[in-house]
Amino acid sequence: MARPASPPGPLAPGVCALCPLAGRGRLGAGRRVADSPQAPGAACPPAAGATRLDQRAGAPAGYGREKKAGAQAVGRSRGGNTTKLHLTTDGAGNVLGWQLTPGPAGDCPEAAGLLAPWPAPAQQVVADAAYDSDALRAQIAAAGAVAVIKPNPRRKHMPHFDPLAYAQRHHIEQTINKLKHFRRVATRYDKLDSSYNAFVALRVSTSYLN
């Protein structure tokens, strides 16, 4: 059987009793402080070891922390906020250079700067239909190279196209597939371009070592 409840003991120093609510009229009418060393209506003193968070609302965690600032090549496309990684490789699929742009940015405008240092006479520049433009073809021809670019189906005058040479494009597709094996490259968790570029450079370096 349960033992009878013992009477409450004296309050510890610095601890105030609760103020009971009484009365039938307004809420709290007729309240009193029982067995309290403080005078009625006096505020309770803070307990020993009380912190500022116990007395009033404080600032949220991380408030005032310096935010990261820098370039962010992120743009909204059909899949949401994305980043596009443009690559230039050699015939074996080794990365020669890359460029970051927002997701909705076009491919062809970035090709001119990426290809500028590399085309040489008798070389073939293989690219898909997204890079089909007269300006890019003229740049490749000025370097003495041959443009193996799949023509856009909406062209009125179709340029010469070699499907056998275009089949070598699978090398760059394999390189992109290897990069996507790393989730940090495929999904971009980094906020700044500098952080993302650093990890891409690390992955490209390890691919050369392998």
N, C-alpha and C positions, 0 to 999 in steps of 0.2 A: 504494500500500500504506500501511497505517497505520503511523505512527511509534511506536516503543516508549514506554510511559508513563514520565514522569519521576518521580523519587522525591519524596515530599511535602516541602515546605519547612517552615521553622520556623513555629510558631504566632504570631499577632499578640499583642501585650501585652493582657492582660485576657481572652483567649479560652481556654477550657478544652477539652481533648480529651474525646471521648465515652468513657464507661466501657463497654468491651465486656463482654458476658455470657459466662461460661465455666463449665466444670464440668459434670458429669453428674448431680449430685444436685440440690440445691435451686437454684432459679433465681437466678443472679447469684452463686453461690458461686465464690470464687477470682478475683473481679474485681480489676482494678488500673487505675491511671491511668498512661498512657504519655506520656512527654515533656511532663508538665504541671508548671508551676512551683509548683503548689499541693501541699500534703501530701495523702497518701491520706485520703479521707473528708471532706476540707474542701469546703465549699460553693463553687460558682463565683461570683465577683463579678459584679454586673450590668454589662452592656456599657455603653459610653458612649452617652448619649442614650436609654437605656431609659426607658420610661414606666411608670406604675403599672399600665396595662392589660397590660403584658408580664409582670408579676410575680404578679398576683392578679386574680381576677374583680372587675370593677367593677360599678357600678349601671347598669341599662339606660338607654338614651336616654330622656329625658323624665321620669325618676324625680323625684318631688318637685314637679313642675309643678302649678300651681294649676288645679283643674278648674273648668269652667264650671258655674255653679249658677243656677237660675231655673226658671220655670214651663215645663212641657213637656206640651202637649195631645196626648199620644200614647197610644193604647190599642189593644189587640189585638182585631181583628175577623176576618172570614173570610179576608181577604187578608193577614193579618199585622198588624204594628204600623202603624197609619195615623192620620191626622189629618183631621177633617172641617171644611170651611170653609163656614159659613152666610152667605149673601149676602142683602141687601135692595137692590132696584133700583127706579128709577122706570119709567114707561111706555116710555121709550126704551131701557132697559137700562143706564142709568148707575148705577154703584154708589153707594148711599147709606150703607151700613155693612156690617160683617162681624164674625163672631165665630168663634174657634177652639175646638173641643172634641175630645176623643178620638174615635177612629173609631166605637166602639160606642154613642156617645151618641145619644139621640133628637133628631129635628129639631124637633118641636113645642115642647119646653120652652124652646128658644132664641128662638123666634119672638116671644114676648111682649115681651122686652126690645128686640129689633131693630125691631119695628113701633111701639113706644110713641110715638116722636116724630113719626111720619109720617102716620098715617091722619087724614083730614079729611072733613067731610060731602060726600056725593055721590061720593066716590072709590070705586074698586073695588080690593080686595085679592085678588090672584090667587095661588093656591098649589096644590100637588098634594095627593094624599091623605095624605101623611105629616104634614100640618099640620091634619088634620081633627080638631078637638076642640071640645067645647061651650064650654070656657073661652075659647079663642081666638076663636071666633065671637062670644061675648058681648063681648069686648074690642073687636072691630072694630065691632060694632053700637053700643056705648057711645060711640064716636068719631063716629058718624053715617055711617060708610062701609058699603059692601056687601061681604060676604064671597063671593068667587068661588072656592070651595075644592071640589075634587073629593071627593065623599063616599067614605068607606071602604065597600067592598062588604059588610062584616060588620055595618053599622049596621042596627038594627031599624026606625028611623024615618028615612027619607031626607029631608034638607033640600032646599030649592030649589037647583037647579044650572043655570047658564046655559052651555052648551057653546060658544056663539059668543064670549062674553067670555073663557072659559077659553083660547081659542085664542091670546090675546095673551101667554100665558105663554112663547111661544117667544123673547121678548126676553131674559128672564133666562137661558134655555138658551144663547142665542148669547153672552151675556156670560161665562158659565162656560166655554164652549168657547174663547173668546179667552184667558182666563186659563190654561187648560190647555196652550196652545201654548208656554208658558214651562215648561221642564222643572223648573225649581227650584220652581215653584208646584205642579206636578202630582205630584211625587214627594217633596217636602220633604226636602232634604238638611240643612237647618238643625236644630241640636239644640234650641235654645231658641225659645220662642214670640216673644220680642222680635225675634230675627233674621228669623224667617219673616214676622212682621207687617210688618216694615220693607220687605221685598221686595214683599209684596202691595201695600203703600201706594205703592211706587214704580211698580208696574205699573198700578195704578188711576189714578195721576196722569198717566202717559203716555197712557192711553186717553182721558182728558179732553182732552189736548193734540191728539190725532189727530182 
